[in-house]
Amino acid sequence: METLILNYWWVLLALICLVLYKYILRFLFGMVIVPEDRIGLITKKFVLFGSQKELPDGRIIALKGEAGFQGKTLAPGLYFGMWFWQYSVTMEQFTVIPEGKIGLIMAKDGAEIPTGNILGQRVDSDNFQDAVKFLENGGQRGRQATYITSGSYRINTLLFQVSVTDMVRIQESMVGIVTTLDGLPIEANQIAGKWVEGHNNFQDFDSFIKNNGNRGLQPQVILAGSYNLNPWAIQLEETPMTEIPIGYVGVVISYVGQEGNDLTGADFKHGNIVAKGSKGVWLEPLGPGKYPINKYTMKVELVPTTNLVLNWASARSEAHNLDKNLSTITVRSKDGFPFNLDVAQIIHVPTTEAPKVIARFGNMVNLVSQVLEPTIGNYFRNSAQDSDVIAFLSTRKERQESAKDHIRKVLDEYNVNAVDTLIGDIVPPESLMKTLTDRKIAEEQKITYNTQKQAQETRQGMEKETAIADMQKDIVKAQQSVEIAERTASATVKKSEGDAAGVKLAVGAEAEATKMRAHAEAEATKARAQADSEAIKLRASAEAEQISLTGSAEAGKILEVGKSTAEAYELAVKALGGENFTRYKITEELSKGHIKLIPDVLIGGGANAGGTAIDGLLGLKLMEMMDPEKGKEQLPATGTATEVLEVKAKPQKD
């Protein structure tokens, strides 16, 4: 039983030792196991042997076995002799710096940083993984100029404090302006440090310090990209690159660098123009493009190399805005009238002359305000005082040419080419303009009236010619009528002559009469034709003349007809005898008049062929009863029987 109990205790002891072996080994042998992802930080509680028992003044990390924080660390592995009553071992994770980050180191122990510096210089310490080496090699207490990049590190956090920060990224078309926080002071008469090489865009700041870099503004800039920059050592300002547009050049004014020799010669006395890299205005301007210019150490003045238009007009300004302060020029004429005029000046600055312009004036705005504005304004004011307003307006072209020549000579002295000078709108006084306008209107009205008069005269002539042309038709018609009448008369004469010859053959006397009649008729027709012709011809000028000629023609005709008739009667009398001719003419006339020689009713009475009035009335009544209408015609409305008989006795036409 005792043996069983003893075996039990041995088993229990074995189990306890198995479970607590680390503590047992730690207690008995001072064993420490450091895992593979840890680092062991040692703190020594006291010193049993040795002369150096305490740390020197000002030190917190023990290098020679002194009590306190130990510089030496335990890497992953198995260690003995680290008795728990003498040593305290803390397991610390590795320091991991992610991608895109850097680790800033601040040392808690080390040598003093020299006066004037704020960062500790780099020493060989295996990227701060060997604290003993860091301290033995003179590592300095405080913020370190060196940093660690992405990765895993066995950092003794008892000595080093690690801060993780982002890398610096400069965007495209941007530039980084650097200001360093440590280094030598900037030299006198300089606003930025000197140019230092070998620091890899300030990523190796320790090399910058060792190469005597200056603290403060740096002339060197950083271009687009990602950089490991220590923010304890560098301040970075990101700014756009300097762009020079097409049609411009950039004249560089450098505020840093060594004093350079003047390259302009003795003739140019308005400033020094130096070579590239020296302090001052650079001789070679920059062409169109983008440039990484440090705006604090250099200035780029844009100078247009194309034709530049400047307007002295209140209502107009160009896109370059160099003429935004220019306004319409007010001048006063010789006769005391103030008036306004707009002027446009075209200039050109050659590329090679641009540095001289900037050296003389500083910028293009000063060129406009100090030279162009007073020169052009005073020229036109002086020019206006030599002339009255009317003469100024009428000689505008000549004055523009004169101004162009004068301003060209002036600008040549300032290394600027005057391309052209243009006079724009001229605004005379309103009262004077009204007078001129009234005068001009009167002159134009006079011209208008003369023109209208000439037009009326022309129109009268045209209407006269038109009337003549219209009458020409009537004249031609009259002439044709005359010819027709003449031919008709001739035909009539011929016919009459033939008729007369026929009558003469038939009856000698009648033939002669007919011949005379035909001759008379021919003459009458001829006269009538002449009268008609004259009437047609003279109708356009006077109707009275036509009537007169027609009357004369008719009178002649009647006369000739009478003469012909008389001659015919004379021949008839000779041929028939006077008594027989008389009877012949009476019979002819009665037959022509259709006169009834025998009454329709003859009433007689008794054997003695005598009748009374009663018999006549009865006969008429009988006729009325037989034909009432005829009876009414035969019987008058009133009258005696005798009157009725008289009526019945009158000849009646058929």
C-alpha positions in Angstrom: 0.0 0.0 0.0 2.8 2.4 0.8 4.5 1.5 -2.4 1.3 2.3 -4.3 1.0 5.6 -2.6 4.6 6.4 -3.3 4.1 5.5 -7.0 1.1 7.8 -7.1 3.0 10.7 -5.8 5.7 10.1 -8.3 3.2 10.1 -11.1 1.6 13.2 -9.8 5.0 14.9 -9.5 5.7 13.8 -13.1 2.5 15.3 -14.3 3.2 18.5 -12.4 6.7 18.7 -13.9 5.3 18.0 -17.3 2.8 20.8 -17.0 5.1 23.3 -15.3 8.3 22.4 -16.9 8.9 25.9 -18.2 8.7 27.4 -14.7 10.7 24.6 -13.2 13.4 25.0 -15.8 13.2 28.7 -15.5 13.6 28.4 -11.7 16.3 25.7 -11.7 18.3 26.6 -14.8 17.2 30.1 -15.8 15.9 28.8 -19.1 14.1 31.2 -21.4 12.4 30.2 -24.7 11.9 33.1 -27.2 9.3 32.2 -29.9 10.1 32.7 -33.5 7.9 35.8 -33.9 9.1 37.5 -30.8 12.1 39.3 -29.4 13.2 39.1 -25.8 13.8 42.4 -24.0 16.0 42.0 -20.9 15.8 44.0 -17.7 18.6 43.3 -15.2 17.4 43.7 -11.6 20.7 43.8 -9.8 24.4 42.9 -10.2 26.1 40.1 -8.2 29.6 40.4 -9.5 31.6 43.0 -11.3 32.9 46.5 -10.6 30.2 48.4 -12.7 27.0 48.0 -10.9 25.2 51.3 -11.9 24.6 53.0 -15.2 26.5 56.2 -16.0 24.7 59.4 -15.5 22.2 60.2 -18.3 22.1 56.6 -19.7 19.1 54.3 -19.6 20.5 51.4 -21.6 23.1 49.1 -20.1 25.9 47.9 -22.4 28.3 46.3 -19.8 26.1 44.3 -17.6 24.9 47.2 -15.5 21.5 46.9 -13.8 18.6 48.2 -15.9 17.4 48.0 -19.4 19.8 45.9 -21.4 20.9 46.9 -24.9 21.3 43.3 -25.9 18.1 41.5 -26.9 17.2 37.8 -27.2 16.5 36.6 -30.7 14.1 33.6 -31.2 15.7 30.6 -29.5 16.5 28.8 -26.1 18.6 30.5 -23.5 19.9 29.5 -20.0 21.2 31.4 -17.0 18.5 34.0 -17.1 17.5 33.5 -13.5 14.1 35.0 -12.8 15.2 36.6 -9.6 17.9 38.5 -11.5 16.5 39.0 -15.0 13.1 40.0 -16.4 12.5 39.0 -20.0 9.6 40.6 -21.9 8.5 39.0 -25.1 7.9 41.8 -27.7 6.5 41.4 -31.3 8.6 42.2 -34.3 8.2 45.8 -35.6 6.4 45.5 -39.0 6.4 48.4 -41.5 3.6 47.9 -44.1 4.0 48.6 -47.8 3.8 52.3 -48.6 4.9 53.3 -45.2 8.2 54.2 -43.5 9.2 53.9 -39.8 10.5 57.0 -38.0 12.9 56.2 -35.2 13.4 58.1 -32.0 16.2 56.9 -29.8 15.7 57.2 -26.0 19.4 56.9 -25.2 22.6 57.9 -26.9 25.0 60.8 -27.3 23.9 64.3 -27.3 22.8 65.8 -30.6 25.2 68.7 -31.5 23.9 72.2 -30.9 22.2 73.5 -33.9 21.0 70.1 -35.1 17.6 68.5 -34.4 18.2 65.0 -35.8 20.5 62.3 -34.9 23.0 61.2 -37.5 23.0 57.8 -39.0 25.3 55.1 -37.4 25.9 51.5 -38.3 23.3 49.6 -36.3 21.7 47.1 -38.7 18.7 49.3 -39.3 18.4 50.0 -35.6 18.1 46.2 -34.8 21.4 46.2 -32.8 21.0 48.7 -30.0 24.4 47.9 -28.5 26.1 48.8 -31.8 24.0 51.9 -32.1 25.2 53.2 -28.8 28.7 52.0 -29.1 29.0 53.7 -32.6 27.9 57.0 -31.2 24.3 57.0 -32.0 22.6 60.1 -30.8 19.6 60.5 -28.6 16.4 61.9 -30.1 14.8 61.9 -33.5 16.8 60.1 -36.1 17.5 61.4 -39.6 17.4 57.8 -40.9 14.2 55.8 -41.1 13.3 52.2 -41.9 11.4 51.1 -44.9 8.7 48.4 -45.2 9.6 45.1 -43.6 9.9 43.3 -40.2 12.5 44.4 -37.7 13.8 43.2 -34.3 13.7 46.6 -32.7 14.6 47.0 -29.0 11.7 49.1 -28.0 13.4 49.8 -24.7 15.8 52.1 -26.7 13.9 52.9 -29.9 10.3 54.2 -30.4 9.0 53.6 -33.9 6.3 55.8 -35.6 4.8 54.7 -38.9 4.0 57.3 -41.5 3.0 57.4 -45.2 5.4 57.7 -48.1 5.2 61.0 -50.0 3.6 61.0 -53.4 3.9 63.9 -55.9 1.1 63.9 -58.5 1.6 64.4 -62.3 2.2 67.9 -63.5 3.1 68.9 -59.9 6.3 69.7 -58.3 7.4 69.4 -54.7 9.1 72.4 -53.0 11.3 71.3 -50.2 12.1 73.0 -46.9 14.6 71.2 -44.7 14.4 71.4 -41.0 18.0 70.5 -40.2 21.4 71.5 -41.6 23.8 74.4 -41.7 22.4 77.9 -41.6 21.7 79.6 -45.0 24.5 81.8 -46.2 24.2 85.6 -46.0 22.4 87.4 -48.8 20.7 84.1 -49.8 17.1 83.1 -49.4 17.6 79.4 -49.9 20.3 76.8 -49.3 22.9 75.9 -51.8 22.5 73.1 -54.3 23.6 69.8 -52.8 24.1 66.5 -54.7 24.1 62.9 -53.5 21.0 62.8 -51.3 18.6 61.0 -53.7 15.9 63.6 -53.7 16.3 64.2 -50.0 15.6 60.5 -49.2 19.1 60.1 -47.8 18.9 63.1 -45.4 22.0 62.0 -43.6 24.0 62.4 -46.8 22.4 65.8 -47.2 23.7 66.8 -43.7 27.2 65.3 -44.3 27.4 67.3 -47.6 26.9 70.5 -45.7 23.3 71.0 -46.8 21.5 74.1 -45.4 18.4 74.1 -43.4 15.5 76.1 -44.9 14.2 76.6 -48.4 15.9 74.5 -51.0 16.5 75.4 -54.6 16.1 71.8 -55.7 12.6 70.5 -56.2 11.1 67.0 -56.4 9.2 65.8 -59.4 6.2 63.5 -59.7 6.7 60.1 -58.0 6.7 58.3 -54.6 9.5 59.1 -52.1 10.6 58.0 -48.6 10.9 61.4 -47.0 11.4 61.9 -43.3 8.8 64.4 -42.2 11.0 65.3 -39.2 13.6 66.4 -41.6 11.6 67.8 -44.6 8.5 69.8 -45.2 7.1 69.5 -48.6 4.7 71.8 -50.5 3.1 70.4 -53.6 2.4 73.1 -56.3 1.6 73.0 -60.1 4.4 73.1 -62.5 5.0 76.4 -64.3 3.3 76.3 -67.7 4.4 78.6 -70.6 1.6 78.7 -73.3 2.2 78.7 -77.0 2.9 82.2 -78.2 4.8 83.1 -75.0 8.3 82.8 -73.6 9.2 82.7 -69.9 11.8 85.0 -68.7 13.4 83.5 -65.6 14.3 85.8 -62.6 16.4 83.8 -60.2 16.6 84.9 -56.6 19.3 82.4 -55.6 22.7 81.6 -56.9 26.0 83.3 -57.3 26.3 86.8 -58.7 26.8 86.5 -62.5 28.4 88.7 -65.1 26.2 91.0 -67.1 25.9 89.7 -70.6 24.2 92.7 -72.2 27.2 95.0 -72.7 27.7 98.6 -71.9 24.8 99.9 -74.1 22.1 98.3 -71.9 22.1 100.2 -68.5 18.8 99.1 -67.1 19.7 95.9 -65.3 22.0 92.9 -65.4 21.2 89.9 -67.5 23.1 86.8 -66.5 23.7 83.2 -67.6 21.5 80.4 -66.5 22.1 79.3 -62.9 23.2 82.8 -61.7 21.2 85.2 -59.6 19.3 87.7 -61.8 17.5 87.7 -65.1 18.5 84.8 -67.3 19.6 85.6 -70.8 17.9 82.5 -72.3 14.1 82.6 -71.8 12.1 79.4 -71.6 10.0 78.3 -74.5 6.5 76.9 -74.4 6.1 73.9 -72.1 5.9 72.9 -68.5 8.8 73.4 -66.1 9.5 72.4 -62.5 10.1 75.9 -61.2 10.5 76.6 -57.5 8.2 79.6 -57.1 10.1 80.8 -54.0 13.5 80.8 -55.5 12.7 81.7 -59.2 10.0 83.7 -60.9 8.9 83.3 -64.5 7.5 86.3 -66.3 5.4 85.5 -69.3 6.1 87.6 -72.3 3.9 87.3 -75.4 5.9 86.9 -78.6 2.9 87.1 -80.9 1.3 90.5 -81.9 -0.2 92.0 -78.8 -3.3 94.3 -79.2 -3.8 97.0 -76.5 -7.1 98.9 -76.5 -7.5 102.4 -75.2 -11.3 101.9 -75.1 -13.5 101.8 -72.0 -15.8 99.2 -73.5 -13.3 96.7 -74.9 -10.4 94.7 -73.4 -8.4 91.8 -74.7 -8.0 88.4 -73.1 -4.5 89.0 -71.8 -5.9 91.8 -69.6 -2.8 94.0 -70.0 -5.2 96.8 -71.1 -7.8 96.4 -68.4 -6.7 99.7 -66.8 -6.6 101.6 -70.2 -9.6 103.7 -71.1 -10.8 106.0 -73.9 -8.5 109.0 -74.4 -10.1 112.4 -73.8 -8.4 115.2 -75.7 -9.1 118.9 -76.3 -9.0 120.5 -79.7 -7.5 123.9 -80.7 -10.9 125.5 -80.7 -11.5 124.3 -77.1 -13.8 121.4 -77.7 -13.2 118.2 -75.6 -13.8 114.9 -77.4 -13.0 111.2 -77.0 -11.2 108.8 -79.2 -10.5 105.1 -79.1 -7.0 103.9 -80.0 -5.6 100.4 -80.5 -1.8 99.8 -80.4 -0.3 96.5 -81.8 3.1 95.7 -80.4 5.5 92.7 -80.7 8.2 91.7 -78.3 10.9 89.6 -80.0 12.0 86.4 -78.1 15.6 87.6 -77.9 14.5 91.0 -76.5 12.1 89.6 -73.9 14.8 89.4 -71.1 15.7 93.1 -71.7 12.1 94.1 -71.4 11.7 92.2 -68.1 15.1 93.5 -66.8 14.0 97.1 -67.6 10.3 97.0 -66.4 9.9 93.8 -64.3 6.8 92.7 -66.2 4.6 93.5 -69.1 2.1 95.4 -67.0 4.8 97.9 -66.1 5.7 98.2 -69.8 2.1 99.2 -70.6 1.6 101.6 -67.6 5.1 103.2 -67.7 5.7 103.5 -71.4 2.7 102.8 -73.7 0.0 104.5 -71.7 1.7 107.9 -71.3 3.4 107.8 -74.7 0.2 107.2 -76.7 -2.1 109.4 -74.5 0.2 112.4 -74.6 0.8 112.1 -78.3 -2.9 112.3 -79.2 -3.5 115.1 -76.7 -0.7 117.1 -78.2 -1.9 116.3 -81.7 -5.4 117.4 -80.9 -4.3 120.8 -79.6 -2.8 121.6 -83.0 -6.1 121.3 -84.8 -9.8 121.9 -84.5 -12.3 119.1 -84.2 -13.4 119.2 -87.9 -9.8 119.2 -89.2 -8.9 116.3 -86.8 -11.8 114.3 -88.1 -11.0 115.0 -91.8 -7.3 114.2 -91.4 -7.7 111.0 -89.4 -5.7 108.9 -91.9 -2.7 111.2 -91.8 -2.8 111.5 -88.1 -2.9 107.7 -87.7 0.2 107.4 -89.9 2.0 110.1 -88.0 1.2 108.4 -84.7 2.4 105.1 -86.0 5.8 106.6 -86.9 6.2 108.5 -83.7 5.3 105.5 -81.4 7.5 103.2 -83.4 10.5 105.4 -82.7 9.7 105.6 -79.0 9.2 101.8 -78.5 12.4 101.0 -80.4 14.2 102.5 -77.5 12.5 100.0 -75.1 13.3 96.9 -77.2 9.6 96.6 -78.4 8.4 96.6 -82.0 5.4 98.8 -82.8 3.5 97.0 -85.5 0.6 99.4 -86.0 -1.3 102.3 -84.4 -5.1 102.4 -85.2 -7.5 105.2 -84.4 -10.9 103.8 -83.6 -14.1 105.7 -82.8 -13.9 109.5 -82.5 -16.7 111.0 -80.5 -16.9 114.8 -81.0 -19.0 117.0 -78.7 -22.7 116.5 -79.1 -23.5 120.2 -79.9 -20.8 120.3 -82.5 -22.0 117.0 -84.0 -25.5 118.4 -84.2 -24.2 121.4 -86.1 -22.2 119.3 -88.5 -25.1 116.9 -88.9 -27.5 119.7 -89.8 -25.0 121.2 -92.2 -24.4 117.8 -93.8 -28.1 117.2 -94.0 -28.6 120.6 -95.7 -25.9 119.8 -98.2 -27.3 116.4 -98.9 -30.8 117.9 -99.3 -29.4 120.4 -101.8 -27.8 117.6 -103.8 -31.1 115.7 -103.6 -33.1 118.7 -104.9 -30.7 119.2 -107.8 -30.9 115.5 -108.6 -34.6 115.6 -108.4 -34.6 118.7 -110.7 -32.5 116.9 -113.2 -34.7 113.9 -112.9 -37.8 116.0 -113.6 -36.1 117.6 -116.6 -35.1 114.3 -117.9 -38.6 113.0 -117.3 -40.1 116.0 -119.3 -37.8 115.3 -122.2 -38.7 111.6 -122.0 -42.4 112.4 -121.9 -42.0 114.8 -124.9 -40.2 112.2 -126.9 -42.8 109.6 -125.8 -45.6 111.9 -127.0 -43.8 112.4 -130.3 -43.3 108.7 -130.6 -47.0 108.2 -129.8 -48.0 110.8 -132.4 -45.8 109.2 -135.0 -48.3 106.4 -135.3 -51.1 108.9 -136.1 -48.8 110.8 -138.5 -48.0 107.6 -140.4 -51.7 106.7 -140.3 -52.6 110.1 -141.7 -50.0 109.7 -144.5 -51.4 106.3 -145.4 -54.9 107.8 -145.4 -53.7 110.6 -147.8 -52.2 108.0 -150.1 -55.4 105.9 -149.9 -57.5 109.0 -150.6 -55.4 110.0 -153.5 -55.6 106.6 -155.0 -59.3 106.5 -154.3 -59.7 109.9 -155.9 -57.7 108.7 -158.9 -59.9 105.6 -159.2 -63.0 107.7 -158.9 -61.7 110.1 -161.5 -61.1 107.3 -163.9 -64.5 105.8 -163.3 -66.1 109.2 -163.7 -64.3 109.7 -166.9 -65.5 106.3 -168.2 -69.0 107.1 -167.1 -68.9 110.4 -168.8 -67.6 108.9 -172.0 -70.4 106.4 -172.0 -73.0 109.1 -171.4 -71.5 111.1 -174.2 -71.7 108.3 -176.6 -75.3 107.6 -175.6 -76.4 111.1 -175.7 -74.1 113.8 -176.8 -75.4 116.5 -174.6 -76.0 114.2 -171.6 -72.5 112.8 -172.2 -71.0 116.3 -172.0 -73.1 117.0 -168.9 -72.0 113.7 -167.4 -68.5 114.4 -168.3 -68.7 117.8 -166.6 -70.4 116.2 -163.6 -67.8 113.5 -163.4 -65.1 116.1 -163.7 -66.8 118.1 -161.0 -67.2 115.1 -158.9 -63.6 114.2 -159.4 -62.5 117.6 -158.4 -64.8 117.4 -155.4 -63.4 114.1 -154.4 -59.9 115.3 -154.8 -60.6 118.3 -152.7 -62.3 116.2 -150.1 -59.4 113.8 -150.1 -57.0 116.7 -149.7 -59.2 118.2 -147.0 -59.3 114.8 -145.2 -55.6 114.5 -145.5 -55.0 117.9 -144.2 -57.5 117.3 -141.4 -55.8 114.2 -140.3 -52.4 115.8 -140.5 -53.4 118.9 -138.6 -55.7 117.1 -136.1 -52.7 116.5 -133.7 -51.9 120.3 -133.6 -55.3 122.1 -134.0 -58.9 120.8 -134.4 -60.0 124.3 -135.6 -57.7 124.1 -138.7 -59.3 120.8 -139.6 -62.8 122.2 -139.4 -61.7 125.2 -141.5 -60.2 123.0 -144.2 -63.2 120.7 -144.2 -65.6 123.7 -144.7 -63.5 125.1 -147.5 -63.6 121.7 -149.2 -67.3 121.3 -148.8 -67.9 124.8 -150.2 -65.7 124.1 -153.2 -67.6 120.9 -153.7 -71.0 122.6 -153.7 -69.7 125.3 -156.0 -68.4 122.8 -158.5 -71.6 120.7 -158.3 -73.7 123.8 -158.9 -71.5 124.8 -161.9 -71.8 121.3 -163.3 -75.6 121.2 -162.7 -75.9 124.6 -164.4 -73.9 123.5 -167.4 -76.0 120.3 -167.6 -79.3 122.3 -167.5 -77.9 124.6 -170.1 -77.2 121.7 -172.4 -80.6 120.1 -171.7 -82.4 123.4 -172.6 -80.5 123.6 -175.8 -81.3 120.0 -176.6 -85.0 119.8 -175.6 -86.0 123.4 -175.7 -87.0 125.6 -172.9 -90.7 124.6 -172.6 -90.1 120.9 -173.0 -87.3 121.0 -170.4 -89.6 122.8 -167.9 -92.3 120.1 -168.4 -89.7 117.4 -168.0 -88.3 118.8 -164.7 -91.9 119.3 -163.3 -92.8 115.8 -164.1 -89.5 114.5 -162.6 -90.1 116.4 -159.4 -93.7 115.2 -159.1 -92.6 111.7 -159.5 -89.8 112.1 -157.0 -92.3 113.6 -154.4 -94.8 110.8 -154.9 -97.6 113.4 -155.2 -101.2 112.1 -156.0 -102.7 114.1 -158.8 -106.0 112.2 -158.8 -108.0 112.0 -155.5 -109.0 108.7 -154.0 -112.7 109.8 -154.0 -114.4 112.1 -156.4 -117.8 113.1 -155.4 -120.1 114.7 -157.9 -123.7 115.7 -157.9 -126.6 115.9 -160.3 -126.6 115.9 -164.0 -124.9 119.1 -164.2 -121.9 117.6 -162.5 -122.3 120.0 -159.6 -122.4 119.0 -156.0 -123.0 120.5 -152.7 -121.1 120.3 -149.5 -123.6 117.9 -148.1 -122.9 115.5 -150.8 -119.2 115.6 -150.0 -119.8 115.0 -146.3 -122.0 112.0 -147.0 -119.3 110.6 -149.2 -116.7 111.0 -146.5 -119.0 109.4 -143.9 -119.6 106.5 -146.2 -115.8 106.0 -146.5 -115.4 106.2 -142.7 -117.9 103.5 -142.2 -116.1 101.4 -144.8 -112.7 102.1 -143.2 -112.8 103.9 -139.9 -109.0 104.3 -139.6 -108.7 105.7 -143.1 -111.6 108.0 -142.5 -109.9 109.4 -139.3 -106.8 110.1 -141.3 -108.6 111.8 -144.0 -110.8 113.9 -141.7 -109.3 116.6 -139.6 -110.4 117.0 -136.0 -112.1 120.3 -136.6 -113.0 122.3 -139.7 -115.8 122.9 -142.1 -116.7 120.8 -145.0 -114.8 123.0 -147.3 -111.7 122.5 -145.2 -112.2 118.8 -145.4 -112.4 119.0 -149.1 -109.3 121.0 -149.2 -107.5 118.4 -147.1 -108.6 115.7 -149.4 -107.5 117.8 -152.3 -103.9 118.0 -151.0 -101.4 115.6 -152.4 -100.7 112.5 -150.3 -97.4 110.5 -150.2 -97.5 106.9 -150.9 
